Amino acid sequence: MLELPSRLKVELLALRGVAKMSADYLPETPRRAPGRPTPDKDSLSGIRDDLVHLLSVWWADIGWHLRHTKSREELRRAFEPLRGKNNNPLIERFLRTTALATTGKELRFTRKALGKAVKRRYEAQSNCSDPLKMFREAETGMMQARAGQLGKFRRELLKRQSRLLEDSKELRAAEELEQTLEKQLSEQEVGFAQDQLVRILGEGRCACNPLRLANAMAGLLFLTARVSYNRCSKIKCTVWPNFDFQVFEKIESIWNSRRRYHYLSIVELYRQEIKKLPRTMRRNEAENYLRTRLAEHFGSLKLAIEKSLESGVDSEQIPFLITSCFNENREAPSTALSSTLAASERID
């Protein structure tokens, strides 16, 4: 039996997984309409609605900072509270650091090049399948050959070895190109998305509430922030208004009314305005959960107000801080003492 060269043994080990790939496994390339690729309405709606929920839940922690974002660095700091939270992939590109700046045209060019690289890699995998099978066949035949046949089998084995190594070299080159383009595209997407969002936040149109911001973010990478905002604004949002954001809005609204009630302390102002809230909704007489949240947990709200007033932050940021501290206080583990104090502060 012919002893295989050690270099060939290494090459064969690297190609063990190639045998499973063949042309039959190549994915069909879907035909699309001419023009630039763009997300459809359902895709935009789904991404936008997930973003609305995520941003609403955390608006107290990120909203004020987003309203004052002027750079990529400030944008990343604004989104930092969302790191590691549910739905993190939706905002992951806004947490990464990159110095790369790119245009939509450059992004499309790289994406197109990556598509060609993926196709090349599939073809290379397919092209390796038959040569590997043929080499293994010759290798098995060599083991079964008689002494007089070894010369003939050796020449055929080396011939098939040469073709296999040539095809495997092409496969490795295709894989390396695909990996390089994937990394390049990822960096370009980060730079493009952050620049687009910073620009539209600077215009002031999207920083006022989570729905507007989500409209601008949903189509990024395939659309500019402005085009995404215009398209998504025409799609009904099934999760808006979000309850968590309604709580923030009420806390902010009461804070903004403080000058009309200058004779009341801030805590008493909140107590007064929460008492005014109806217990039920007018349409269907259902429970007004906004009043329930604020009234039943007024003890937590009072502590949040007092802490926020002592913080020394800008007055515009106070309602954000109150809401954030309020949420933390409600979720904190309770003790017999804290539960008793909370019950004594509850608004009937």
ABEGO torsion letter per residue (X at the ends): XBBBBAAAAAAAAAAAAAAABBAAABBBBBBBBBEBBBBBAAAAAAAAAAAAAAAAAAAAAAAAAAAABABAAAAAAAAAAABGBBGAAAAAAAABBBABBBBAAAAAAAAAAAAAAAAAAAAAAAAAAAAAAAAAAAAAAAAABBAAAAAAAAAAAAAAAAAAAAAAAAAAAAAAAAAAAAAAAAAAAAAAAAAAAAAAAAAGAAAABAAAAAAAAAABGABBAAAAAAAAAABBBAAOBBAAAAAAAAAAAAAAAAAABAABBAAAAAAAAAAABBABBAAAGBBBAAAAAAAAAAAAAAAAAAAAAAAGBBAAAAAAAAAAAAAAAAABBBBAAAAAAAAAABBX
